[in-house]
Amino acid sequence: MPRFKITIEYDGRPYSGWQRQDHAPSVQGAIEAAIKKLVGADTTLHAAGRTDAGVHALGQVAHFDTAKQWRPDQVQDALNYHLGDHPVSILKAEAVDAEFHARFDAVERSYLYRILPRRARLALDRGRVWRVPCKIDVEAMHAAAQTLVGEHDFTTFRDTQCQAKSPVRRLEDIRVITAADEVRIHVRARSFLHKQVRSIAGTLTEVGRGNRMVEDVKKALDARDRKACGSVAPPDGLYLLSVSY
């Protein structure tokens, strides 16, 4: 049975998240409806990872099977056509081996978190960036972030509803940089815990605002206690940037 890998971009604002739900719009549901119009049957779409409500993607990856062989360009064009007005775009479609799995074969996932430090409210980027109405010390944030690189117990930085069996994760890289007027946090790891990136972004921003010291982030990590986490950053600024295989 032919299997296709698709790379997806989407605006997460209108959706309850990636995962299909019975009574709420989802990214998975929108794409599966488009696939049904193409192949004429219900088809399950498997993603590299689930994003929460309001979280965006620049390079989500998923796969699905069909009973008929199609050219990849036909799959891409047809799905984009059937998606209609949904803020979802299929950037690429590829034919892959039947053994390929979008989630289990992924070796690294990259996330971007965007922060805009300014007093004025957002007119154009509302829902796509976190506005923080004060100056931010980017160097302090970056220094604090380096204490999180490597393998650690991230109990402090995972949601209490996280279903992962272990809180241990290995973060390969965290960088806090400036880009034009924005502060951007780039994070890379094989996998993440539920709300881990947003928890880290919120805590680092408290350092940037002067509400925590650089060394406080290491203390929070070592506490292995959710209560030691700072405020969780909103979904607005979070993007699934890419998935590597």
ABEGO torsion letter per residue (X at the ends): XBBBBBBBBBBAAABAEABBBAABBBAAAAAAAAAAAAAGBBBBBBBABBBBBGBBBAABBBBBBBABBBBAAAAAAAAAAAAEABBBBBABBBBBBAABBAAAABABBBBBBBBBBBABBBAAABGABBBBABBBBAAAAAAAAAAABEBBBAAAABBAABABABABBBBABBBBBBBEABBBBBBBBABBBBGAAAAAAAAAAAAAAGABBAAAAAAAAAAGBAAABBBBBBAAABBBABBBX
